[in-house]
Amino acid sequence: MGDENPVSKVAADALETLGTAVALIDADSWKSHFENAAFSKWFPRTGSNDDSLSARIGDLNEERAKRRLAKGRSYSFSSELRTGSRTTCLKITLSTLTVDGEAFVLVESVDVTKQKEYEHMLDSYSDIAERKGRQLEAANRTITAQRDRMQRELEMARELQMSMLPKHFAPERQECTLYGMLKPARELGGDFFDYFFVDDRRVCLIVGDVSDKGAAPALFAAATKTLLKANAHRKASSKSIVTRVNKELATGNEYCMFVTLFLAVLDLDSGDINFTNAGHEPPYIVRKDGGVESAVQRHGPPVGVVEDTQYLEDAIKLRPGDVLVIYTDGVTDAVNPSDEVFGKERLESILSSDNARTPEDMVTEIVNALHRFEEGSDQADDVTILAVGYNGVTVE
């Protein structure tokens, strides 16, 4: 990897907003590849030639830490920083992390001074009812403040995740029309979608669904999306793109996360679509005459499961007026208060109706139908839909 920073600018900017000291350390030299401002403040560089992690964190037992990490375990210890008469208590955790096939050590340091103080207060005032009540009230205020802070951070992370989705659905070429929507079930979701041109006549369409929901799946989704874009160069077929990205994600995938993925490359001159379905829900082709067809082919397991999987591909053709609808299973698996499943029949009925003709109409009608069907029930899974209409070659 050389001098290349393994942390993207978006991720680096997000880490700077956290109340945690974070650093990414080279697994061999134990020197910093990335660190946020809090880490640099708490553990300043020594200024000597030896700028390794153990030189900056005096309480770190490097030999013991390396033994633990070699066994695939995390290593945690406590440390204290003294600034004049003030002591800051820290909990420091080291864990292994693989980025683009290279091993790193993730170092996270959290200020637990307040936690230690509250523990002491509980011990000191346990026999005094009045003071214990005041302490519990103070603790409750602290917990509420922490909860509010965490909620704000989740909201910021959600805004960041949503900002990475396409906002404009008017490509420069008029041969196609697009519209997409993502509704996370929680603050952070594992679904994603995107479209981008790979050359002047071909557009790449992707919809993915990472296992589980929350912060970790959201990061995995962002990594998958970034890798897909990086590998979708000019002459790449859908199967070669998915095969390369799968290998990168499956290598060192300690948490066994995976993503179902549908990737298609649409030729705007001909309407031909080259596509690979990696364990994803089969999309629909809505023909101009109202007929609805399902592209049932699947070409391998979800991405990130088996490192050496060689994915296949198939082709379909869109004629002017046809629409391709790609979605995640949050649509068909939606459940109402009576435990009925929305299912594919309802979806197909919407797609074949006269109310859903354009990509935007179809996506909007599906989302509205889901809202009516759920009757106020909590959304169980992320819902993502991307519809692409082929208008044919524009004759000037």
C-alpha positions in Angstrom: 0.0 0.0 0.0 3.0 2.3 0.4 2.2 5.8 1.6 -1.4 5.6 0.4 -3.8 6.3 3.3 -6.0 3.2 3.8 -8.8 5.4 5.3 -11.0 7.3 2.8 -11.4 11.1 3.3 -15.1 10.6 4.1 -14.3 8.0 6.8 -11.5 10.2 8.1 -13.7 13.2 8.4 -16.4 11.1 10.2 -13.8 9.8 12.7 -12.8 13.3 13.6 -16.3 14.0 14.9 -16.2 11.0 17.4 -15.3 11.5 21.0 -12.9 8.6 20.7 -9.1 8.5 19.9 -8.7 6.3 16.8 -5.6 5.2 14.9 -4.8 2.8 12.2 -1.3 1.2 12.8 0.9 -0.8 10.4 0.9 -4.4 11.6 4.6 -4.8 11.0 6.3 -1.6 12.0 3.6 -0.5 14.5 3.8 3.0 13.1 0.7 5.1 12.4 -0.9 5.2 9.0 -3.9 7.3 10.2 -4.9 8.9 13.4 -7.6 11.4 14.3 -7.0 14.6 16.3 -7.9 13.1 19.6 -5.3 10.4 19.2 -2.6 12.9 18.3 -3.4 15.0 21.3 -3.5 12.1 23.8 -0.4 10.3 22.4 1.8 12.9 20.8 4.7 11.8 18.7 8.0 11.4 20.6 10.1 13.3 18.1 12.7 10.6 18.0 13.4 8.1 15.2 11.4 5.5 17.0 7.9 6.6 16.5 6.2 3.2 17.0 3.0 2.8 19.0 4.8 1.4 22.1 7.0 4.6 22.2 3.9 6.8 22.3 1.8 4.7 24.7 4.0 4.0 27.7 1.6 1.4 29.3 1.4 -0.7 26.2 2.9 -4.2 26.5 3.7 -4.6 22.9 4.8 -8.2 23.2 1.7 -9.3 24.9 -0.5 -7.3 22.6 1.1 -9.0 19.5 0.5 -12.4 21.0 -3.2 -11.7 21.5 -3.7 -10.2 18.1 -1.9 -13.1 16.5 -4.6 -15.4 18.0 -7.3 -13.2 16.4 -8.3 -11.6 19.8 -8.5 -8.0 20.8 -6.2 -6.6 23.5 -7.4 -4.1 26.0 -5.6 -2.3 28.8 -6.0 0.9 31.0 -3.8 3.9 31.0 -3.7 7.3 32.6 -2.7 10.7 31.2 -1.5 13.4 33.7 -1.9 17.1 32.9 -0.8 19.1 35.9 -3.1 18.0 38.7 -5.7 16.4 36.4 -5.7 12.7 35.6 -7.5 11.3 32.5 -8.3 7.6 32.7 -8.3 5.8 29.3 -9.4 2.4 28.1 -7.4 1.4 25.1 -8.3 -1.5 22.8 -6.3 -3.0 19.9 -7.8 -5.2 17.3 -6.8 -6.5 13.9 -8.2 -5.0 10.7 -7.7 -5.9 7.0 -7.9 -3.2 4.3 -7.5 -4.2 0.7 -5.7 -7.4 1.8 -3.2 -5.7 4.1 -3.1 -6.2 7.8 -3.5 -3.2 10.2 -4.0 -2.7 13.9 -7.0 -0.6 14.9 -6.4 1.3 18.1 -9.4 2.8 19.9 -9.0 4.9 23.1 -11.9 6.0 25.2 -12.0 8.5 28.1 -13.5 6.6 31.0 -12.6 9.3 33.6 -16.3 10.1 34.3 -17.1 6.4 34.5 -14.4 5.9 37.2 -15.7 9.0 39.1 -19.3 7.7 39.1 -18.2 4.3 40.3 -16.4 6.0 43.2 -19.4 8.1 44.0 -21.6 5.1 44.1 -19.3 3.4 46.6 -18.9 6.5 48.7 -22.6 7.4 49.0 -24.2 4.0 49.1 -25.0 4.3 52.9 -26.4 7.8 52.8 -29.9 7.8 51.3 -30.2 11.6 50.6 -26.8 11.9 48.9 -27.3 8.6 47.1 -30.5 10.1 45.6 -28.6 13.1 44.4 -25.9 10.9 42.9 -28.4 8.8 41.1 -30.1 11.9 39.8 -26.7 13.2 38.5 -26.0 9.8 37.0 -29.3 9.8 35.3 -28.6 13.2 33.8 -25.3 12.0 32.6 -26.8 8.9 31.0 -29.5 11.0 29.3 -26.8 13.4 28.0 -24.8 10.4 26.7 -27.9 8.9 25.1 -28.7 12.2 23.4 -25.1 12.5 22.2 -25.2 9.0 20.8 -28.5 9.7 19.1 -27.0 12.8 17.5 -24.0 10.9 16.3 -26.3 8.2 14.8 -28.3 10.9 13.1 -25.0 12.4 11.7 -23.9 9.0 10.5 -27.3 8.5 8.8 -27.0 11.8 7.1 -23.6 10.9 5.9 -24.7 7.5 4.6 -27.7 9.0 2.8 -25.5 11.8 1.3 -23.5 9.0 -0.5 -26.6 7.9 -2.4 -27.4 9.4 -5.8 -29.5 12.6 -5.5 -30.0 13.4 -9.2 -31.7 11.0 -11.5 -31.3 12.9 -14.8 -28.3 11.4 -16.6 -26.6 13.5 -19.3 -27.9 11.1 -22.0 -31.6 11.0 -22.7 -31.7 7.3 -23.6 -32.6 6.3 -20.1 -34.6 7.6 -17.1 -33.8 6.6 -13.5 -35.3 6.9 -10.1 -34.3 5.3 -6.8 -35.2 5.3 -3.1 -33.7 3.9 0.1 -35.6 3.7 3.4 -33.5 2.4 6.3 -35.2 0.4 9.0 -32.9 1.9 11.6 -30.7 5.0 11.8 -28.0 3.1 9.8 -28.8 0.4 7.2 -27.0 -2.1 5.1 -28.8 -1.4 1.8 -27.3 0.7 -1.0 -27.8 1.6 -4.6 -26.0 3.6 -7.2 -25.6 4.3 -10.9 -22.6 5.7 -12.8 -21.3 5.7 -16.4 -18.4 3.4 -17.2 -17.9 5.0 -20.6 -19.8 7.4 -22.9 -22.5 4.8 -23.7 -22.7 2.3 -20.9 -24.2 2.9 -17.4 -23.5 0.6 -14.4 -26.5 -0.1 -12.1 -26.0 -1.6 -8.6 -28.3 -2.6 -5.8 -26.9 -4.4 -2.7 -28.2 -5.6 0.7 -25.6 -6.3 3.5 -26.5 -8.9 6.1 -27.9 -7.3 9.3 -28.3 -3.6 10.1 -26.4 -1.0 12.1 -23.0 0.7 12.0 -20.9 -2.3 10.9 -23.1 -3.2 7.9 -23.3 0.4 6.9 -19.5 0.6 6.8 -19.4 -2.7 4.9 -21.9 -1.4 2.4 -19.8 1.8 1.9 -16.7 -0.3 1.3 -18.6 -2.6 -1.2 -19.9 0.4 -3.1 -16.5 2.0 -3.3 -14.8 -1.2 -4.6 -17.5 -1.7 -7.2 -17.0 1.8 -8.6 -13.2 1.3 -8.6 -13.5 -2.0 -10.5 -16.1 -1.0 -13.0 -13.6 0.3 -15.6 -14.2 0.6 -19.3 -14.1 -3.0 -20.7 -15.1 -4.8 -17.6 -18.1 -7.2 -17.8 -20.5 -7.6 -14.9 -19.1 -11.0 -13.9 -15.5 -9.8 -13.8 -16.4 -6.8 -11.6 -18.3 -8.9 -9.1 -15.6 -11.6 -9.1 -12.9 -9.1 -8.3 -14.9 -7.3 -5.6 -15.9 -10.6 -4.0 -12.3 -11.6 -3.7 -11.3 -8.4 -2.0 -14.2 -8.5 0.4 -13.9 -12.2 1.3 -10.2 -12.0 2.0 -9.8 -11.6 5.8 -13.5 -11.2 6.4 -13.3 -12.0 10.1 -16.8 -11.0 10.9 -18.3 -13.1 8.1 -20.3 -10.2 6.7 -21.8 -10.6 3.2 -23.8 -8.7 0.7 -26.4 -9.8 -1.9 -25.8 -7.9 -5.0 -27.3 -7.2 -8.4 -25.0 -5.5 -10.9 -25.9 -4.6 -14.5 -24.3 -2.7 -17.3 -26.8 -1.1 -19.7 -25.7 -0.2 -23.2 -27.7 3.0 -24.0 -27.2 2.5 -27.8 -28.7 -0.9 -28.0 -30.7 -1.5 -24.8 -28.6 -4.6 -24.1 -28.0 -5.4 -20.4 -25.2 -7.5 -19.2 -25.9 -8.5 -15.5 -24.7 -10.6 -12.6 -26.9 -11.6 -9.7 -25.0 -12.6 -6.6 -27.7 -14.1 -4.3 -30.0 -11.1 -4.7 -33.7 -10.9 -5.3 -34.5 -11.3 -9.1 -35.4 -8.0 -10.7 -38.4 -7.4 -12.9 -38.6 -6.1 -16.5 -41.8 -4.2 -17.1 -42.5 -4.1 -20.8 -44.0 -1.2 -22.6 -47.2 -3.2 -23.2 -47.6 -3.8 -19.4 -46.2 -7.3 -19.3 -44.0 -8.1 -16.3 -41.1 -10.5 -16.6 -38.6 -11.7 -13.9 -34.9 -12.1 -14.6 -34.6 -15.3 -12.4 -31.0 -16.1 -13.2 -28.6 -16.2 -10.3 -24.8 -16.4 -10.8 -23.3 -17.3 -7.5 -23.6 -16.8 -3.7 -23.7 -13.4 -2.0 -20.5 -11.4 -2.2 -17.9 -11.8 0.6 -18.7 -15.5 1.3 -16.4 -17.6 -0.8 -13.1 -15.9 -1.8 -12.5 -17.9 -5.1 -16.0 -17.7 -6.5 -16.0 -17.2 -10.2 -19.3 -15.4 -11.0 -21.3 -15.9 -14.2 -23.5 -13.4 -16.1 -26.5 -13.3 -18.4 -28.0 -10.7 -20.8 -31.4 -9.2 -21.3 -32.6 -6.6 -23.8 -34.7 -3.6 -23.1 -36.8 -2.1 -25.8 -37.9 1.5 -25.9 -40.5 2.0 -23.1 -39.3 -0.9 -21.0 -38.4 -0.4 -17.3 -36.0 -2.5 -15.2 -36.9 -2.6 -11.5 -34.3 -3.8 -9.0 -35.2 -4.1 -5.3 -34.1 -5.6 -2.0 -36.0 -8.2 0.0 -37.3 -5.5 2.4 -40.0 -4.9 -0.2 -41.4 -8.4 -0.6 -40.7 -9.5 3.1 -42.6 -6.5 4.6 -45.1 -7.7 7.2 -48.4 -6.1 8.4 -50.0 -6.3 11.9 -51.7 -9.6 10.9 -48.3 -11.2 10.0 -49.1 -11.3 6.3 -46.2 -10.9 3.9 -46.3 -8.3 1.2 -45.0 -10.8 -1.3 -44.2 -10.8 -5.0 -47.8 -11.0 -6.2 -48.6 -7.6 -4.8 -45.4 -6.2 -6.2 -46.1 -7.6 -9.7 -49.6 -6.2 -9.5 -48.3 -2.7 -8.9 -45.7 -3.0 -11.7 -48.4 -4.1 -14.2 -50.9 -1.4 -13.2 -51.6 1.7 -15.3 -50.7 3.9 -12.3 -47.0 2.9 -12.6 -45.6 3.8 -16.0 -42.4 5.8 -15.4 -39.6 4.7 -13.1 -40.5 7.4 -10.6 -44.2 6.4 -10.7 -43.2 2.7 -10.1 -40.9 3.5 -7.1 -43.4 5.9 -5.6 -46.4 3.5 -6.0 -44.4 0.6 -4.4 -43.4 2.7 -1.4 -46.9 4.0 -0.9 -48.4 0.5 -1.2 -45.9 -0.7 1.5 -46.9 2.1 3.8 -50.6 1.2 3.4 -49.9 -2.5 3.8 -47.8 -2.1 7.0 -50.6 -0.1 8.7 -48.2 1.7 11.0 -46.1 -1.4 12.0 -42.4 -0.8 12.5 -40.4 -1.3 9.3 -38.5 -4.6 9.8 -35.9 -4.3 7.1 -34.3 -1.7 4.8 -36.3 -1.0 1.6 -34.4 -0.1 -1.6 -35.8 0.2 -5.1 -34.0 1.4 -8.3 -36.0 1.6 -11.5 -34.4 2.3 -14.9 -36.4 3.1 -18.0 -35.0 2.7 -21.5 -36.1 5.4 -23.9 -34.2 4.3 -27.0 -31.6 6.1 -29.0 -32.4 9.8 -29.4 -32.4 10.9 -33.0 -31.4 14.5 -33.5 
